[in-house]
């Protein structure tokens, strides 16, 4: 509310004073002074514009102050201070009327239509579905959910999304780890995967499995798929429950697996048709500064064979990036693009 009043008032004052701004107003700071004797709001707009208009900052500030229309705004005064700051002070009657206005408008107070209904999808948290969430997830949940609410209040049509990385080796490893812990639970011999998940929570997952179904899955050649699906469903349910208890819910839970193989393959073909991919053992384009370190990383991503690369270096990246490894498996980048 006040931000809009200040921004619009400054634009009108600059226009009335004949000061050309171009896009420099995008860099202007509007702030609440730490020292309240400097007013209720302050801006450095005159110092930002001074060099471009070839005038001293104080002269620019004086011109803005003279042309700033106070009538009908929350402000009683605008003052020039220091090297060219503009300080604004609220009208006493505007401040006195504010509590009643807040009570009358209720949850609608402070909302605007600035977003014009533009759709915004905010993806956040998206913790890997291979174990319980941690304090980093809590921070992301707090920031992300607040951002969704702020966008909604600013007139955007915002929605929240949790992207579940349920495709790839890590989820398979979780399934194998769960199978090994269940075998341990029922006294059967089964080696634990070398790079498996050894946290106590895997034993907790195994303790909750229905014994007859799990025993049957252990005996089947394709039984690991059952353990994988059980692990994934139970961990995602934990995450959903913990987030809800924390006060965060999502409009969409999107599964990466839903992109495979159709959307991922269509995306690969579309990129190929645009001529922005190529097959090679190493990237064609690497910036000089990133030469040594990045080539080693590229070799690991490609798997040491003929991989499919995306020409990202020409768009400012340190190097071209692998989208399909030499063994045919997509990297994280390709489904992200899809």
Beta strands, then each sheet from edge to edge (+ up, - down):
strand 1: 30-31
strand 2: 41-43
strand 3: 75-81
strand 4: 85-90
strand 5: 119-123
strand 6: 157-164
strand 7: 252-255
strand 8: 277-280
strand 9: 307-310
strand 10: 321-324
sheet 1: 1+ 2- 4+ 3-
sheet 2: 5+ 6+ 7+
sheet 3: 8+ 9- 10+
end
